[in-house]
Amino acid sequence: MNEDGRPYVETLDERTRQAIEELQSTIAAHYPSTTFEVVPDPDDSDGTLVIATADVDDADEVGDLVLERVVSLIADEDIYVHVIPVRTPERIAAAREAEERSRPHWQRSLAS
């Protein structure tokens, strides 16, 4: 929400909203359970971040789907939208557990 109570995405111009919808549709076509959050870029007042939380082992796979289009939007259309792919909390926890189990026993006791 912004200062007047509207969701951030509603404050964006039509071209930017369409670009965001296009990126979200592309990702959702490959990863249907992905959830999205659209927020202002804290480092760029003209920028918008699309945080895509996907149930994948490698979040880079999600970003790779739209990387060329994001570059095109920025370079050719002056639409400053970036996709930030992240794994679900469950995937992150499972990866940490797998990493912990793969450590030699003596390293596990040192980490505690």
Biopython code that builds the backbone (N, CA, C, O; Angstrom):
import numpy as np
from Bio.PDB.StructureBuilder import StructureBuilder

atoms = [
    (1, "MET", "N", (0.842, -1.184, 0.000)),
    (1, "MET", "CA", (0.000, 0.000, 0.000)),
    (1, "MET", "C", (0.884, 1.243, 0.000)),
    (1, "MET", "O", (1.979, 1.254, 0.561)),
    (2, "ASN", "N", (0.382, 2.268, -0.635)),
    (2, "ASN", "CA", (1.108, 3.527, -0.592)),
    (2, "ASN", "C", (0.431, 4.465, 0.392)),
    (2, "ASN", "O", (-0.469, 4.062, 1.129)),
    (3, "GLU", "N", (0.869, 5.724, 0.400)),
    (3, "GLU", "CA", (0.357, 6.650, 1.416)),
    (3, "GLU", "C", (-1.135, 6.936, 1.295)),
    (3, "GLU", "O", (-1.761, 7.299, 2.292)),
    (4, "ASP", "N", (-1.731, 6.787, 0.108)),
    (4, "ASP", "CA", (-3.171, 7.038, -0.010)),
    (4, "ASP", "C", (-4.003, 5.754, 0.105)),
    (4, "ASP", "O", (-5.200, 5.764, -0.179)),
    (5, "GLY", "N", (-3.370, 4.655, 0.518)),
    (5, "GLY", "CA", (-4.095, 3.422, 0.792)),
    (5, "GLY", "C", (-4.266, 2.490, -0.391)),
    (5, "GLY", "O", (-4.797, 1.390, -0.233)),
    (6, "ARG", "N", (-3.830, 2.901, -1.571)),
    (6, "ARG", "CA", (-3.952, 2.045, -2.748)),
    (6, "ARG", "C", (-2.767, 1.087, -2.828)),
    (6, "ARG", "O", (-1.659, 1.432, -2.416)),
    (7, "PRO", "N", (-2.997, -0.118, -3.358)),
    (7, "PRO", "CA", (-1.858, -1.008, -3.588)),
    (7, "PRO", "C", (-0.860, -0.344, -4.535)),
    (7, "PRO", "O", (-1.248, 0.388, -5.446)),
    (8, "TYR", "N", (0.402, -0.600, -4.316)),
    (8, "TYR", "CA", (1.463, 0.027, -5.108)),
    (8, "TYR", "C", (1.234, -0.140, -6.605)),
    (8, "TYR", "O", (1.390, 0.811, -7.371)),
    (9, "VAL", "N", (0.863, -1.348, -7.019)),
    (9, "VAL", "CA", (0.715, -1.609, -8.457)),
    (9, "VAL", "C", (-0.321, -0.678, -9.096)),
    (9, "VAL", "O", (-0.209, -0.349, -10.277)),
    (10, "GLU", "N", (-1.299, -0.263, -8.347)),
    (10, "GLU", "CA", (-2.330, 0.636, -8.885)),
    (10, "GLU", "C", (-1.813, 2.055, -9.093)),
    (10, "GLU", "O", (-2.464, 2.854, -9.765)),
    (11, "THR", "N", (-0.681, 2.371, -8.539)),
    (11, "THR", "CA", (-0.104, 3.705, -8.707)),
    (11, "THR", "C", (0.762, 3.788, -9.965)),
    (11, "THR", "O", (1.201, 4.872, -10.349)),
    (12, "LEU", "N", (1.004, 2.651, -10.600)),
    (12, "LEU", "CA", (1.878, 2.605, -11.766)),
    (12, "LEU", "C", (1.110, 2.951, -13.039)),
    (12, "LEU", "O", (-0.109, 2.790, -13.102)),
    (13, "ASP", "N", (1.838, 3.429, -14.057)),
    (13, "ASP", "CA", (1.196, 3.739, -15.325)),
    (13, "ASP", "C", (0.789, 2.441, -16.044)),
    (13, "ASP", "O", (1.264, 1.355, -15.711)),
    (14, "GLU", "N", (-0.079, 2.579, -17.009)),
    (14, "GLU", "CA", (-0.648, 1.423, -17.709)),
    (14, "GLU", "C", (0.426, 0.575, -18.391)),
    (14, "GLU", "O", (0.351, -0.653, -18.348)),
    (15, "ARG", "N", (1.407, 1.194, -19.008)),
    (15, "ARG", "CA", (2.465, 0.432, -19.689)),
    (15, "ARG", "C", (3.236, -0.439, -18.703)),
    (15, "ARG", "O", (3.545, -1.593, -18.997)),
    (16, "THR", "N", (3.541, 0.109, -17.549)),
    (16, "THR", "CA", (4.273, -0.656, -16.538)),
    (16, "THR", "C", (3.415, -1.790, -16.003)),
    (16, "THR", "O", (3.913, -2.900, -15.819)),
    (17, "ARG", "N", (2.139, -1.538, -15.748)),
    (17, "ARG", "CA", (1.246, -2.610, -15.273)),
    (17, "ARG", "C", (1.139, -3.717, -16.304)),
    (17, "ARG", "O", (1.131, -4.893, -15.941)),
    (18, "GLN", "N", (1.056, -3.370, -17.581)),
    (18, "GLN", "CA", (0.982, -4.392, -18.627)),
    (18, "GLN", "C", (2.266, -5.207, -18.692)),
    (18, "GLN", "O", (2.225, -6.422, -18.886)),
    (19, "ALA", "N", (3.404, -4.543, -18.530)),
    (19, "ALA", "CA", (4.686, -5.254, -18.536)),
    (19, "ALA", "C", (4.761, -6.230, -17.366)),
    (19, "ALA", "O", (5.228, -7.358, -17.522)),
    (20, "ILE", "N", (4.305, -5.797, -16.207)),
    (20, "ILE", "CA", (4.306, -6.665, -15.029)),
    (20, "ILE", "C", (3.395, -7.865, -15.260)),
    (20, "ILE", "O", (3.772, -8.997, -14.957)),
    (21, "GLU", "N", (2.219, -7.631, -15.786)),
    (21, "GLU", "CA", (1.292, -8.731, -16.070)),
    (21, "GLU", "C", (1.892, -9.718, -17.069)),
    (21, "GLU", "O", (1.727, -10.929, -16.921)),
    (22, "GLU", "N", (2.588, -9.206, -18.085)),
    (22, "GLU", "CA", (3.233, -10.071, -19.069)),
    (22, "GLU", "C", (4.289, -10.952, -18.407)),
    (22, "GLU", "O", (4.335, -12.159, -18.649)),
    (23, "LEU", "N", (5.134, -10.353, -17.574)),
    (23, "LEU", "CA", (6.181, -11.114, -16.888)),
    (23, "LEU", "C", (5.573, -12.165, -15.958)),
    (23, "LEU", "O", (6.029, -13.307, -15.918)),
    (24, "GLN", "N", (4.547, -11.770, -15.216)),
    (24, "GLN", "CA", (3.900, -12.710, -14.309)),
    (24, "GLN", "C", (3.254, -13.859, -15.085)),
    (24, "GLN", "O", (3.337, -15.012, -14.660)),
    (25, "SER", "N", (2.622, -13.564, -16.200)),
    (25, "SER", "CA", (1.975, -14.610, -17.015)),
    (25, "SER", "C", (2.997, -15.597, -17.560)),
    (25, "SER", "O", (2.764, -16.805, -17.572)),
    (26, "THR", "N", (4.130, -15.070, -18.010)),
    (26, "THR", "CA", (5.187, -15.943, -18.537)),
    (26, "THR", "C", (5.687, -16.894, -17.462)),
    (26, "THR", "O", (5.850, -18.090, -17.705)),
    (27, "ILE", "N", (5.926, -16.363, -16.282)),
    (27, "ILE", "CA", (6.411, -17.198, -15.177)),
    (27, "ILE", "C", (5.342, -18.197, -14.750)),
    (27, "ILE", "O", (5.635, -19.379, -14.570)),
    (28, "ALA", "N", (4.111, -17.735, -14.587)),
    (28, "ALA", "CA", (3.023, -18.616, -14.127)),
    (28, "ALA", "C", (2.729, -19.733, -15.118)),
    (28, "ALA", "O", (2.268, -20.802, -14.716)),
    (29, "ALA", "N", (2.983, -19.510, -16.396)),
    (29, "ALA", "CA", (2.757, -20.566, -17.393)),
    (29, "ALA", "C", (3.693, -21.748, -17.155)),
    (29, "ALA", "O", (3.333, -22.892, -17.434)),
    (30, "HIS", "N", (4.885, -21.479, -16.646)),
    (30, "HIS", "CA", (5.858, -22.546, -16.367)),
    (30, "HIS", "C", (5.817, -23.017, -14.916)),
    (30, "HIS", "O", (6.069, -24.186, -14.624)),
    (31, "TYR", "N", (5.501, -22.104, -14.025)),
    (31, "TYR", "CA", (5.463, -22.403, -12.587)),
    (31, "TYR", "C", (4.149, -21.875, -12.018)),
    (31, "TYR", "O", (4.118, -20.791, -11.436)),
    (32, "PRO", "N", (3.062, -22.632, -12.182)),
    (32, "PRO", "CA", (1.718, -22.130, -11.836)),
    (32, "PRO", "C", (1.508, -21.759, -10.370)),
    (32, "PRO", "O", (0.642, -20.939, -10.066)),
    (33, "SER", "N", (2.263, -22.332, -9.478)),
    (33, "SER", "CA", (2.041, -22.028, -8.053)),
    (33, "SER", "C", (2.822, -20.793, -7.578)),
    (33, "SER", "O", (2.795, -20.454, -6.395)),
    (34, "THR", "N", (3.506, -20.135, -8.496)),
    (34, "THR", "CA", (4.289, -18.955, -8.132)),
    (34, "THR", "C", (3.378, -17.856, -7.603)),
    (34, "THR", "O", (2.298, -17.608, -8.139)),
    (35, "THR", "N", (3.835, -17.208, -6.544)),
    (35, "THR", "CA", (3.119, -16.032, -6.025)),
    (35, "THR", "C", (3.970, -14.801, -6.321)),
    (35, "THR", "O", (5.194, -14.881, -6.435)),
    (36, "PHE", "N", (3.295, -13.669, -6.443)),
    (36, "PHE", "CA", (3.981, -12.439, -6.833)),
    (36, "PHE", "C", (3.682, -11.318, -5.852)),
    (36, "PHE", "O", (2.575, -11.196, -5.329)),
    (37, "GLU", "N", (4.696, -10.509, -5.621)),
    (37, "GLU", "CA", (4.538, -9.282, -4.846)),
    (37, "GLU", "C", (5.204, -8.171, -5.654)),
    (37, "GLU", "O", (6.357, -8.304, -6.066)),
    (38, "VAL", "N", (4.489, -7.093, -5.877)),
    (38, "VAL", "CA", (5.011, -5.960, -6.640)),
    (38, "VAL", "C", (5.270, -4.816, -5.663)),
    (38, "VAL", "O", (4.366, -4.353, -4.968)),
    (39, "VAL", "N", (6.528, -4.373, -5.629)),
    (39, "VAL", "CA", (6.940, -3.341, -4.662)),
    (39, "VAL", "C", (7.846, -2.325, -5.348)),
    (39, "VAL", "O", (8.468, -2.629, -6.366)),
    (40, "PRO", "N", (7.919, -1.118, -4.789)),
    (40, "PRO", "CA", (8.864, -0.143, -5.345)),
    (40, "PRO", "C", (10.302, -0.584, -5.095)),
    (40, "PRO", "O", (10.611, -1.192, -4.071)),
    (41, "ASP", "N", (11.166, -0.269, -6.038)),
    (41, "ASP", "CA", (12.586, -0.577, -5.879)),
    (41, "ASP", "C", (13.175, 0.403, -4.867)),
    (41, "ASP", "O", (13.147, 1.612, -5.101)),
    (42, "PRO", "N", (13.705, -0.085, -3.754)),
    (42, "PRO", "CA", (14.234, 0.831, -2.737)),
    (42, "PRO", "C", (15.482, 1.578, -3.192)),
    (42, "PRO", "O", (15.846, 2.592, -2.597)),
    (43, "ASP", "N", (16.144, 1.084, -4.246)),
    (43, "ASP", "CA", (17.384, 1.707, -4.731)),
    (43, "ASP", "C", (17.179, 2.593, -5.954)),
    (43, "ASP", "O", (18.106, 3.280, -6.383)),
    (44, "ASP", "N", (15.966, 2.583, -6.521)),
    (44, "ASP", "CA", (15.708, 3.327, -7.750)),
    (44, "ASP", "C", (14.267, 3.819, -7.727)),
    (44, "ASP", "O", (13.334, 3.024, -7.851)),
    (45, "SER", "N", (14.085, 5.114, -7.571)),
    (45, "SER", "CA", (12.730, 5.651, -7.437)),
    (45, "SER", "C", (11.879, 5.431, -8.684)),
    (45, "SER", "O", (10.652, 5.495, -8.607)),
    (46, "ASP", "N", (12.508, 5.173, -9.829)),
    (46, "ASP", "CA", (11.760, 4.886, -11.060)),
    (46, "ASP", "C", (11.504, 3.396, -11.247)),
    (46, "ASP", "O", (10.791, 3.006, -12.171)),
    (47, "GLY", "N", (12.073, 2.564, -10.391)),
    (47, "GLY", "CA", (12.028, 1.124, -10.591)),
    (47, "GLY", "C", (10.961, 0.415, -9.779)),
    (47, "GLY", "O", (10.489, 0.902, -8.751)),
    (48, "THR", "N", (10.607, -0.745, -10.281)),
    (48, "THR", "CA", (9.630, -1.609, -9.629)),
    (48, "THR", "C", (10.209, -3.013, -9.568)),
    (48, "THR", "O", (10.823, -3.487, -10.525)),
    (49, "LEU", "N", (10.008, -3.672, -8.433)),
    (49, "LEU", "CA", (10.443, -5.061, -8.269)),
    (49, "LEU", "C", (9.232, -5.980, -8.291)),
    (49, "LEU", "O", (8.211, -5.699, -7.662)),
    (50, "VAL", "N", (9.357, -7.074, -9.019)),
    (50, "VAL", "CA", (8.360, -8.133, -9.002)),
    (50, "VAL", "C", (9.034, -9.308, -8.297)),
    (50, "VAL", "O", (9.908, -9.964, -8.864)),
    (51, "ILE", "N", (8.623, -9.566, -7.063)),
    (51, "ILE", "CA", (9.200, -10.674, -6.305)),
    (51, "ILE", "C", (8.364, -11.912, -6.610)),
    (51, "ILE", "O", (7.179, -11.982, -6.284)),
    (52, "ALA", "N", (9.012, -12.883, -7.242)),
    (52, "ALA", "CA", (8.337, -14.107, -7.671)),
    (52, "ALA", "C", (8.795, -15.247, -6.770)),
    (52, "ALA", "O", (9.948, -15.674, -6.842)),
    (53, "THR", "N", (7.896, -15.740, -5.925)),
    (53, "THR", "CA", (8.225, -16.838, -5.013)),
    (53, "THR", "C", (7.722, -18.125, -5.637)),
    (53, "THR", "O", (6.518, -18.332, -5.785)),
    (54, "ALA", "N", (8.659, -18.988, -6.000)),
    (54, "ALA", "CA", (8.329, -20.202, -6.747)),
    (54, "ALA", "C", (8.813, -21.448, -6.014)),
    (54, "ALA", "O", (9.822, -21.423, -5.310)),
    (55, "ASP", "N", (8.082, -22.518, -6.193)),
    (55, "ASP", "CA", (8.416, -23.804, -5.589)),
    (55, "ASP", "C", (9.390, -24.538, -6.511)),
    (55, "ASP", "O", (9.017, -25.474, -7.218)),
    (56, "VAL", "N", (10.647, -24.090, -6.485)),
    (56, "VAL", "CA", (11.690, -24.642, -7.345)),
    (56, "VAL", "C", (12.962, -24.840, -6.524)),
    (56, "VAL", "O", (13.157, -24.198, -5.492)),
    (57, "ASP", "N", (13.828, -25.742, -7.003)),
    (57, "ASP", "CA", (15.121, -25.928, -6.353)),
    (57, "ASP", "C", (16.070, -24.784, -6.675)),
    (57, "ASP", "O", (16.869, -24.374, -5.833)),
    (58, "ASP", "N", (15.979, -24.265, -7.907)),
    (58, "ASP", "CA", (16.885, -23.220, -8.368)),
    (58, "ASP", "C", (16.081, -22.019, -8.841)),
    (58, "ASP", "O", (15.474, -22.058, -9.911)),
    (59, "ALA", "N", (16.073, -20.965, -8.057)),
    (59, "ALA", "CA", (15.288, -19.769, -8.391)),
    (59, "ALA", "C", (15.773, -19.108, -9.682)),
    (59, "ALA", "O", (15.009, -18.397, -10.336)),
    (60, "ASP", "N", (17.015, -19.332, -10.048)),
    (60, "ASP", "CA", (17.530, -18.745, -11.287)),
    (60, "ASP", "C", (16.751, -19.228, -12.514)),
    (60, "ASP", "O", (16.668, -18.516, -13.514)),
    (61, "GLU", "N", (16.186, -20.429, -12.439)),
    (61, "GLU", "CA", (15.375, -20.934, -13.559)),
    (61, "GLU", "C", (14.213, -19.990, -13.841)),
    (61, "GLU", "O", (13.860, -19.766, -14.999)),
    (62, "VAL", "N", (13.628, -19.444, -12.806)),
    (62, "VAL", "CA", (12.500, -18.519, -12.946)),
    (62, "VAL", "C", (12.976, -17.223, -13.590)),
    (62, "VAL", "O", (12.352, -16.731, -14.530)),
    (63, "GLY", "N", (14.056, -16.679, -13.099)),
    (63, "GLY", "CA", (14.593, -15.445, -13.660)),
    (63, "GLY", "C", (15.024, -15.593, -15.107)),
    (63, "GLY", "O", (14.853, -14.678, -15.913)),
    (64, "ASP", "N", (15.588, -16.757, -15.435)),
    (64, "ASP", "CA", (16.035, -17.001, -16.809)),
    (64, "ASP", "C", (14.885, -16.949, -17.812)),
    (64, "ASP", "O", (15.083, -16.585, -18.971)),
    (65, "LEU", "N", (13.680, -17.314, -17.364)),
    (65, "LEU", "CA", (12.516, -17.295, -18.261)),
    (65, "LEU", "C", (12.222, -15.905, -18.802)),
    (65, "LEU", "O", (11.767, -15.761, -19.937)),
    (66, "VAL", "N", (12.475, -14.894, -18.008)),
    (66, "VAL", "CA", (12.069, -13.533, -18.373)),
    (66, "VAL", "C", (13.239, -12.560, -18.508)),
    (66, "VAL", "O", (13.022, -11.372, -18.742)),
    (67, "LEU", "N", (14.447, -13.033, -18.367)),
    (67, "LEU", "CA", (15.608, -12.143, -18.364)),
    (67, "LEU", "C", (15.692, -11.287, -19.627)),
    (67, "LEU", "O", (15.857, -10.070, -19.537)),
    (68, "GLU", "N", (15.581, -11.902, -20.787)),
    (68, "GLU", "CA", (15.685, -11.140, -22.030)),
    (68, "GLU", "C", (14.576, -10.102, -22.142)),
    (68, "GLU", "O", (14.809, -8.988, -22.610)),
    (69, "ARG", "N", (13.373, -10.465, -21.713)),
    (69, "ARG", "CA", (12.264, -9.512, -21.786)),
    (69, "ARG", "C", (12.477, -8.359, -20.811)),
    (69, "ARG", "O", (12.179, -7.213, -21.146)),
    (70, "VAL", "N", (12.978, -8.634, -19.625)),
    (70, "VAL", "CA", (13.255, -7.567, -18.661)),
    (70, "VAL", "C", (14.285, -6.599, -19.242)),
    (70, "VAL", "O", (14.117, -5.384, -19.139)),
    (71, "VAL", "N", (15.337, -7.123, -19.846)),
    (71, "VAL", "CA", (16.363, -6.270, -20.459)),
    (71, "VAL", "C", (15.737, -5.417, -21.561)),
    (71, "VAL", "O", (16.033, -4.227, -21.672)),
    (72, "SER", "N", (14.883, -6.018, -22.364)),
    (72, "SER", "CA", (14.203, -5.289, -23.435)),
    (72, "SER", "C", (13.296, -4.186, -22.879)),
    (72, "SER", "O", (13.269, -3.074, -23.406)),
    (73, "LEU", "N", (12.564, -4.496, -21.824)),
    (73, "LEU", "CA", (11.696, -3.490, -21.222)),
    (73, "LEU", "C", (12.502, -2.281, -20.743)),
    (73, "LEU", "O", (12.093, -1.135, -20.930)),
    (74, "ILE", "N", (13.637, -2.550, -20.130)),
    (74, "ILE", "CA", (14.471, -1.462, -19.608)),
    (74, "ILE", "C", (15.150, -0.696, -20.746)),
    (74, "ILE", "O", (15.074, 0.532, -20.802)),
    (75, "ALA", "N", (15.810, -1.417, -21.647)),
    (75, "ALA", "CA", (16.619, -0.777, -22.684)),
    (75, "ALA", "C", (15.790, -0.140, -23.802)),
    (75, "ALA", "O", (16.113, 0.945, -24.286)),
    (76, "ASP", "N", (14.733, -0.820, -24.199)),
    (76, "ASP", "CA", (13.978, -0.367, -25.373)),
    (76, "ASP", "C", (12.719, 0.410, -25.046)),
    (76, "ASP", "O", (12.288, 1.257, -25.829)),
    (77, "GLU", "N", (12.122, 0.128, -23.889)),
    (77, "GLU", "CA", (10.825, 0.727, -23.578)),
    (77, "GLU", "C", (10.854, 1.637, -22.342)),
    (77, "GLU", "O", (9.822, 2.185, -21.954)),
    (78, "ASP", "N", (12.006, 1.796, -21.740)),
    (78, "ASP", "CA", (12.146, 2.637, -20.543)),
    (78, "ASP", "C", (11.158, 2.259, -19.433)),
    (78, "ASP", "O", (10.615, 3.124, -18.746)),
    (79, "ILE", "N", (10.942, 0.969, -19.275)),
    (79, "ILE", "CA", (10.097, 0.462, -18.190)),
    (79, "ILE", "C", (11.035, -0.263, -17.229)),
    (79, "ILE", "O", (11.582, -1.318, -17.550)),
    (80, "TYR", "N", (11.209, 0.312, -16.063)),
    (80, "TYR", "CA", (12.195, -0.194, -15.109)),
    (80, "TYR", "C", (11.563, -1.181, -14.137)),
    (80, "TYR", "O", (11.188, -0.846, -13.013)),
    (81, "VAL", "N", (11.463, -2.425, -14.630)),
    (81, "VAL", "CA", (10.899, -3.526, -13.846)),
    (81, "VAL", "C", (11.957, -4.607, -13.739)),
    (81, "VAL", "O", (12.586, -4.980, -14.730)),
    (82, "HIS", "N", (12.145, -5.105, -12.530)),
    (82, "HIS", "CA", (13.096, -6.191, -12.298)),
    (82, "HIS", "C", (12.364, -7.337, -11.607)),
    (82, "HIS", "O", (11.542, -7.120, -10.717)),
    (83, "VAL", "N", (12.674, -8.557, -12.031)),
    (83, "VAL", "CA", (12.099, -9.748, -11.400)),
    (83, "VAL", "C", (13.123, -10.305, -10.423)),
    (83, "VAL", "O", (14.277, -10.545, -10.778)),
    (84, "ILE", "N", (12.680, -10.506, -9.186)),
    (84, "ILE", "CA", (13.523, -11.088, -8.148)),
    (84, "ILE", "C", (12.945, -12.470, -7.817)),
    (84, "ILE", "O", (11.976, -12.570, -7.065)),
    (85, "PRO", "N", (13.531, -13.531, -8.373)),
    (85, "PRO", "CA", (13.011, -14.863, -8.076)),
    (85, "PRO", "C", (13.546, -15.381, -6.743)),
    (85, "PRO", "O", (14.736, -15.263, -6.450)),
    (86, "VAL", "N", (12.654, -15.952, -5.947)),
    (86, "VAL", "CA", (13.054, -16.555, -4.674)),
    (86, "VAL", "C", (12.370, -17.914, -4.523)),
    (86, "VAL", "O", (11.304, -18.160, -5.087)),
    (87, "ARG", "N", (13.000, -18.770, -3.762)),
    (87, "ARG", "CA", (12.402, -20.078, -3.470)),
    (87, "ARG", "C", (11.427, -19.944, -2.313)),
    (87, "ARG", "O", (11.505, -19.006, -1.519)),
    (88, "THR", "N", (10.509, -20.894, -2.233)),
    (88, "THR", "CA", (9.573, -20.902, -1.118)),
    (88, "THR", "C", (10.339, -21.189, 0.174)),
    (88, "THR", "O", (11.410, -21.794, 0.130)),
    (89, "PRO", "N", (9.810, -20.768, 1.316)),
    (89, "PRO", "CA", (10.474, -21.071, 2.593)),
    (89, "PRO", "C", (10.695, -22.572, 2.790)),
    (89, "PRO", "O", (11.703, -22.984, 3.365)),
    (90, "GLU", "N", (9.762, -23.379, 2.317)),
    (90, "GLU", "CA", (9.898, -24.843, 2.454)),
    (90, "GLU", "C", (11.094, -25.359, 1.662)),
    (90, "GLU", "O", (11.830, -26.222, 2.141)),
    (91, "ARG", "N", (11.291, -24.837, 0.452)),
    (91, "ARG", "CA", (12.440, -25.253, -0.362)),
    (91, "ARG", "C", (13.750, -24.811, 0.278)),
    (91, "ARG", "O", (14.733, -25.551, 0.264)),
    (92, "ILE", "N", (13.763, -23.627, 0.830)),
    (92, "ILE", "CA", (14.968, -23.129, 1.489)),
    (92, "ILE", "C", (15.304, -24.012, 2.687)),
    (92, "ILE", "O", (16.461, -24.386, 2.881)),
    (93, "ALA", "N", (14.296, -24.344, 3.488)),
    (93, "ALA", "CA", (14.516, -25.195, 4.661)),
    (93, "ALA", "C", (14.999, -26.580, 4.242)),
    (93, "ALA", "O", (15.906, -27.135, 4.863)),
    (94, "ALA", "N", (14.398, -27.144, 3.190)),
    (94, "ALA", "CA", (14.813, -28.473, 2.724)),
    (94, "ALA", "C", (16.256, -28.442, 2.226)),
    (94, "ALA", "O", (17.007, -29.388, 2.464)),
    (95, "ALA", "N", (16.651, -27.384, 1.546)),
    (95, "ALA", "CA", (18.020, -27.270, 1.055)),
    (95, "ALA", "C", (19.004, -27.166, 2.224)),
    (95, "ALA", "O", (20.088, -27.749, 2.190)),
    (96, "ARG", "N", (18.616, -26.425, 3.242)),
    (96, "ARG", "CA", (19.492, -26.311, 4.426)),
    (96, "ARG", "C", (19.641, -27.660, 5.125)),
    (96, "ARG", "O", (20.737, -28.034, 5.542)),
    (97, "GLU", "N", (18.539, -28.382, 5.250)),
    (97, "GLU", "CA", (18.598, -29.705, 5.889)),
    (97, "GLU", "C", (19.462, -30.656, 5.085)),
    (97, "GLU", "O", (20.259, -31.404, 5.654)),
    (98, "ALA", "N", (19.313, -30.636, 3.762)),
    (98, "ALA", "CA", (20.116, -31.515, 2.908)),
    (98, "ALA", "C", (21.598, -31.161, 3.008)),
    (98, "ALA", "O", (22.455, -32.044, 3.035)),
    (99, "GLU", "N", (21.889, -29.872, 3.062)),
    (99, "GLU", "CA", (23.273, -29.443, 3.207)),
    (99, "GLU", "C", (23.845, -29.901, 4.547)),
    (99, "GLU", "O", (24.984, -30.362, 4.619)),
    (100, "GLU", "N", (23.054, -29.772, 5.596)),
    (100, "GLU", "CA", (23.492, -30.197, 6.927)),
    (100, "GLU", "C", (23.753, -31.712, 6.946)),
    (100, "GLU", "O", (24.748, -32.166, 7.512)),
    (101, "ARG", "N", (22.866, -32.480, 6.332)),
    (101, "ARG", "CA", (23.033, -33.944, 6.312)),
    (101, "ARG", "C", (24.252, -34.365, 5.498)),
    (101, "ARG", "O", (24.844, -35.412, 5.763)),
    (102, "SER", "N", (24.634, -33.549, 4.499)),
    (102, "SER", "CA", (25.755, -33.932, 3.645)),
    (102, "SER", "C", (27.116, -33.600, 4.261)),
    (102, "SER", "O", (28.151, -34.053, 3.772)),
    (103, "ARG", "N", (27.108, -32.811, 5.331)),
    (103, "ARG", "CA", (28.364, -32.486, 6.003)),
    (103, "ARG", "C", (28.882, -33.700, 6.763)),
    (103, "ARG", "O", (28.101, -34.504, 7.270)),
    (104, "PRO", "N", (30.192, -33.827, 6.837)),
    (104, "PRO", "CA", (30.755, -34.873, 7.696)),
    (104, "PRO", "C", (30.311, -34.639, 9.137)),
    (104, "PRO", "O", (30.090, -33.501, 9.550)),
    (105, "HIS", "N", (30.184, -35.705, 9.882)),
    (105, "HIS", "CA", (29.694, -35.629, 11.259)),
    (105, "HIS", "C", (30.479, -34.626, 12.106)),
    (105, "HIS", "O", (29.888, -33.867, 12.874)),
    (106, "TRP", "N", (31.795, -34.621, 11.972)),
    (106, "TRP", "CA", (32.606, -33.725, 12.796)),
    (106, "TRP", "C", (32.319, -32.255, 12.480)),
    (106, "TRP", "O", (32.430, -31.408, 13.367)),
    (107, "GLN", "N", (31.952, -31.935, 11.232)),
    (107, "GLN", "CA", (31.615, -30.543, 10.902)),
    (107, "GLN", "C", (30.251, -30.149, 11.477)),
    (107, "GLN", "O", (30.037, -28.998, 11.857)),
    (108, "ARG", "N", (29.346, -31.106, 11.534)),
    (108, "ARG", "CA", (28.016, -30.824, 12.081)),
    (108, "ARG", "C", (28.131, -30.435, 13.553)),
    (108, "ARG", "O", (27.450, -29.517, 14.010)),
    (109, "SER", "N", (28.983, -31.126, 14.287)),
    (109, "SER", "CA", (29.116, -30.815, 15.713)),
    (109, "SER", "C", (29.789, -29.464, 15.933)),
    (109, "SER", "O", (29.525, -28.808, 16.941)),
    (110, "LEU", "N", (30.653, -29.031, 15.012)),
    (110, "LEU", "CA", (31.285, -27.721, 15.125)),
    (110, "LEU", "C", (30.300, -26.585, 14.844)),
    (110, "LEU", "O", (30.409, -25.499, 15.414)),
    (111, "ALA", "N", (29.353, -26.848, 13.972)),
    (111, "ALA", "CA", (28.384, -25.811, 13.587)),
    (111, "ALA", "C", (27.371, -25.563, 14.693)),
    (111, "ALA", "O", (26.718, -24.519, 14.704)),
    (112, "SER", "N", (27.228, -26.486, 15.610)),
    (112, "SER", "CA", (26.214, -26.331, 16.668)),
    (112, "SER", "C", (26.635, -25.389, 17.745)),
    (112, "SER", "O", (25.886, -25.163, 18.695)),
]
sb = StructureBuilder()
sb.init_structure("model")
sb.init_model(0)
sb.init_chain("A")
sb.init_seg("    ")
for serial, (resi, resn, name, xyz) in enumerate(atoms, 1):
    if name == "N":
        sb.init_residue(resn, " ", resi, " ")
    sb.init_atom(name, np.array(xyz, "f"), 0.0, 1.0, " ", f" {name:<3s}", serial, name[0])
structure = sb.get_structure()
